Amino acid sequence: MSITTERTAELVKQFGGSEANSGKTEVQVAILTDRIRNLTEHFKTNKQDNHSRRGLIRLVNQRRTLLAYLRKKDETRYVGVIKALGLRK
């Protein structure tokens, strides 16, 4: 259900610019998005797993908060992340 360290390193390199820049908002949003997608796939086979559903809701809220922060700080970075991750239509 969780993502691997290799996948995390890929996301950090892709969205952070370097391997050491894991705290960047874009990187955090990308990691959360990957975890949300994994949990969504999990729920297709395990429909009654309500404990994990609570965790999913927490992740979605955390991502929404980070995206709101990024939108307030820098609109161009926000639009770039949204397009790269395919979040909003």
KASULKA-V159467 format. One record per backbone hydrogen bond with DSSP energy under -0.5 kcal/mol. CO is the residue of the C=O (numbers start at 0). NH is the residue of the N-H. Records with the same first field share a line. If there is no record, write none. Layout:
BEGIN
CO=NH + NH
END
This chain:
BEGIN
3=7
4=8
5=9
6=10
7=11
8=12
9=13
10=14
11=15
12=16
17=20
19=21
20=23
23=27
24=28
25=29
26=30
27=31
28=32
29=33
30=34
31=35
32=36
33=37
34=38
35=39
36=40
37=41
38=42
39=43
40=43 + 44
41=44 + 45
44=46
45=48
47=49
48=52
49=53
50=54
51=55
52=56
53=57
54=58
55=59
56=60
57=61
58=62
59=63
60=64
61=65
62=66
63=67
64=68
65=69
66=70
67=71
68=72
69=73
73=77
74=78
75=79
76=80
77=81
78=82
79=83
80=84
81=85 + 86
END
